[in-house]
Structures are given as structure tokens and as C-alpha cells.
Amino acid sequence: MTVVDKIAPEGNEAGARTPPRPTLRHRLSRWDVKVSPYLYIAPFFLVFGIVGLFPLLYTAYVSLFSWEAGDDAPDFIGLDNFKELFADTQFWNALENTVSIFLLSSVPQLIIAVLLAALLSARLRGATGWRVGVLLPYAASLVALGIIFANLFGPKYGLVNGLLQTLGLDPVDWQAGRFSSHAAIAIMVNWRWTGYNALIVLAAMQAIPKELHEAALIDGAGTARRFFSITLPLLKPTLVFVTITSTIGGLQIFTEPKLFDAMPGSNNGGSSNQFQTVTLYLYQTAFENYELGYASAIAWVLFVIIVLIALVNFFLTGRLAAVKKK
Amino acid sequence: MTKPRRSTYIVLTIFVLGSLFPFYWSFLVASRDSGMLTERVPPFLPGGNFFANAARVFDTVPFWKALANSLLVSGTVTLTTVLFSSLAGFAFAKLRFRGRNGLFVFIVITLAVPTQLGIIPLFMAMSEFGWAGGLQAVIVPNLVTAFGVFWMRQYTVDAVPYELIEAARVDGCSMIRIFWNVCLPAVRPAAAILAMFTFMTSWNDFLWPLVVLDAGNPTVQLALEKLQSGYYVDYSLVLAGTTLATIPILIVFLLLGRQIVAGIMQGAVKG
């Protein structure tokens, strides 16, 4: 570590010439050592200041005003936006939708990802090919995906309903129902991310020492027993990581519900907001209704909720994995 | 490490077919006319209308411009993110300076801040700078990321031996030359993975460009959304657009699939 602090001995690139002015060089070099690290990390802090810290604080500030877009002298109203927000049924509805879609996507996704990883960890022929195949949806554009799934789940001519009818079942109006729309959006999310998460879990699985499995095998533990007693507990850090990243992403979900609307371009999240998420509501409030103060209050509440749920997740995942270990 | 049974292959095959199906479906619709959607039993093979539908996409939205915009945005963002993240990663991993640990912890904490939620003040700021509507409004906020710095720092710690840096300093190298000639070559694999991630994320970004860009100056994602948001949705047209937008990235993905998979798996172990 100290190496870098040492000042290079004077001069001599090729060891041939002696430098003309060693002192200047010496000083320049010392200055270089001192200042360079700060220069190298500066871009991050500049950008974070502009796009991370400033917006976070300024959002808090704006949320205290009745601030309409283009308003030069917005009124300070203190916490009124928050009071209004907590009494706003549309906000609670949006929050419920968000949590519902989030649970419907992340829970099955994690379970399937772990099982899929277990399948992929076998000695497959053409292992890389399978992995690439599983990861394919990750390459899809999110918007393209939203449009494709809106089409597949279309009420009249959608393929999914066509299949249901072929099987003799009733068609479902996927966009009209609350639960059905959540399920359809969750399927969209799962389709894109399950393979990706499976690979992350697979990597962790392969890092588990083989001796553990061999020892358990000798003790007579079957496949299921070894999976629950060895594999799962040792996957804990990875599962925590995957859960937290999918929480942060899931609670901000925007693109999928926006594109799923039967009225394209709408921000309502369905005719009775049945699948409007918080970010969609935030977008509608800010950029369709131009109530920037109120929208900022929404942003801050969502931020706090995300942090809280991430923490809860962290503890829950830890607890679950700890129980399995016994 | 068990030997796979036949059922393993069957399940995986079903899964991969499921992964492929929406792509195939969108191409199927894109290559026919919208009438196919009203048929009770949809056809299984593509028709011959794809190029006609694609041509209509070019008439409806400025697709080429959108493609150029997306390439410019994602390309620039990828380049700067990799460069700045590698520089910062080098500093945090190998250089000693006051406040190093504190600043790095700070960066790790910022990973948890969802920047999406700051769109309102960010939009106000961009309007103030007169950047709203311009591509710089999409590029500048993404010049470097906390994830990038974190990722490059983790890799640099192991990949660049101190002895090498010392040797370079003895030879009279400046810091920036050490970075360029010693560090950067050693961290190339991690930089490549970061580049891939950054490009994909930037390419797929939707909310922020939707907020800050004009309809006449879209990225690919915005152009696609525009295609769909007419009063009447012409699915052959719209899905021709999604196919056009997906094909290039799908090709890249299939060509680099092996590295991408390795990168994601490595990221999991390191992160």
C-alpha cells in the first residue's frame, strides 16, 4: 500500500539521460501522487451530486409546496401534500397494486430461479448453450416486451385467451380485472428476469464445495435433503442479494404497466386504475397533471417505503435461511 | 454435480422454448397482416409481409433517427461509464489518499438510492440548463454509476499487483500513464462486462427519456411506444417495430452469449 506513496527516484526513463531539472520533476511527481486519486473519483461525485443527492433533497423541498409546473411563485404549504397523500385513495390503490405485482413477480420468480439453477448445475451437454437460452429474454427491449405481452394478453384476439378457449375455458379480460392484470404484468416481469436470476443463483451453487455434498451422500441424505440442508442455506447471501435488487426494481415498476394499458399512451393503469403502480401515478401527477409538489411527496414516500422493505427483506431472508440450516 | 436425467433436458427445453416464444410471436404477427389476429387458430409460420410492415414503421416514426440516437446515447454512456469507473476503481483499489474508505462506503450506500425517484427535480434542472429535449439530458446523468465504480474497484484489487505499479513509478511513469498502461490492460475483462451491462441498461431506459426527450427526437424505446400509442393499434405495424428493435441486440447477444453468461455468473460470486 505504501508503495504508491514513494516518490520515484529522479528521472531516467531508459536509465540513460539524467533529467535537466530534478526538483521541478520531483515536485510535479509529488503533486501527481497527491491530487490524482481525487481527480479520478471526482466524476462519480459530480454526477451523483447532480442526479442523486440534489434531486433527493430537492424533491423533499418541492414536496412542501403547492408547486405546479411553470409556477414562478409556488405556495409553501408545509406537510399538506403528505396529509393529502395519506388520505388519497388512488395512492393507496397504487401502492397496493405495486406490492401485489411485486409479490406475484418476485416470489414465483425466486422459487423458479432456484429450481432452474439446480437443473442447470447438472453436468449438461452443451451447458453454455442452455445458459444462453435461459438468458435470452434479458436481451429483449423492455418496451418491445410490454407491447408483445399486451398483445398476447389482449382481451379479444390475444393468443392466451385463444388457448384458454381452445381448452374449453372462459376467456379472461386480462386488462380489466384487478388480479388478472396484476398476474399478466407479473408474468411479463418473470419472463424477463427468471433466467437472469437463475444464473446468479447457479454461480453461487457452483461455489459450494463438493465435499459437503459427498459427505452428506455418505451419510445417506437424498437429493431433496441435500438441497434443503446444504444448498439452500449456503445460497443465503446470494438470495439476499437477488431479493433486494428485485425489490428495489419491483417497487419502481413503470414500463410494464404503462404499456399494458388498453388505452395506449394512458397513465391511468386501466380504466379504474386497477394496475396503476406508484411510479405510474407519480409520472401521471407530475407530467400529465403538472402537480410537481404533490408528485414529489409521492416520490419521497415511495423512497422511504423502498428502503423499509429492503431492510425487512434483508432480515426476513436472513431468518428464513437460518431456520433451514437446522 | 449429478448426472442429468432425461427429464432435466425436457424441462430445460420447455423453458428455452418459452423464452423464445414471445420473440417468435412478434415476428409472426409482424410478417403477416393484422387480420391474422382475428383468426381462431393463428398460423404457425411467418408470412411474407415483414418488409412491407417494416417500411410502414419507417413512415410512421423516425426510426433511423431513433436508432442513431439510441446508439449515440448508449455508446457514449458506456464509454464514459467504463472509463470513469475504471479510474475511480483504480484510485479506490490501489492509491492511498485521505478519506478513501469513507468515500468508498458512501458510494456503496448510494447504490441503494433509486435515482428514478429524483426525476422531478432532475427534469427541472435540465429545463433550467436548457437541456430538456436534447440528448445530453439523457447522457449526462448516466456518465458514471455507483455500481460501475464498485464493480471496477472489486476487480482491480486482485487484478493489479502493487509490484507492477511500483515498477512503473520507478521508471518515472505518471499516475495517469500507470492507469492507462498498467491498470487498464489488467482489468479489461471486468471492463468488458461493465460495458455490456451499461449498454443494455442504457438501451432499455424508458422512463427518463420519456420525461425529458421530445417526441420528434426519440430513442428506440420511445419510438416503439409512439408506434403503439395511436388510437387504434395496428399490431402488424407495432410488432414489426419491436422486431426491428430486437433483432440487432439479439444478434449481439447470441454472438457474445458465452461471455455475457460468464460475466453475469462472475458478478454474482463477486458481488
Interface residues (C-beta under 8 A of the other chain):
Chain A: M1 T2 V3 V4 D5 K6 A8 P9 G11 N12 E13 S29 D32 V33 K34 S36 P37 Y38 Y40 I41 P43 F44 F45 V47 F48 I50 V51 G52 F54 P55 L56 Y58 T59 V62 L116 L119 L120 S121 A122 R123 L124 T128 W130 R131 V132 G133 V134 L135 L136 P137 Y138 A139 A140 S141 L142 V143 A144 L145 I147 I148 F149 A150 N151 L152 G154 Y157 L159 G162 T166 W191 G195 Y196 L199 I200 V201 L202 A203 A204 Q206 A207 K210 H213 T223 T238 F241 I248 Q252 F254 T255 L259 P264 G265 T279 L282 Y283 A286 F287 L292 A295 S296 A299 W300 L302 F303 I306 V307 A310
Chain B: M1 T2 K3 P4 T8 Y9 V11 L12 F15 V16 G18 S19 L20 P22 F23 W25 S26 V29 L37 T38 R40 V41 P42 T80 F84 S85 L87 A88 F90 A91 F92 K94 L95 R96 F97 R100 L103 I107 T110 A112 V113 P114 T115 Q116 L117 G118 I119 I120 P121 L122 F123 M124 A125 V140 P141 N142 L143 V144 T145 A146 V149 Y162 E163 I165 E166 R169 V170 D171 G172 C173 S174 M175 I176 F179 M200 W203 N204 F206 L207 V211 V220 Q221 L224 E225 Q228 S229 G230 V233 Y235 V238 L239 G241 T242 A245 T246 I249 L250 F253 L254 G257 R258 I260 V261 I264 M265 Q266 G267 A268 V269 G271
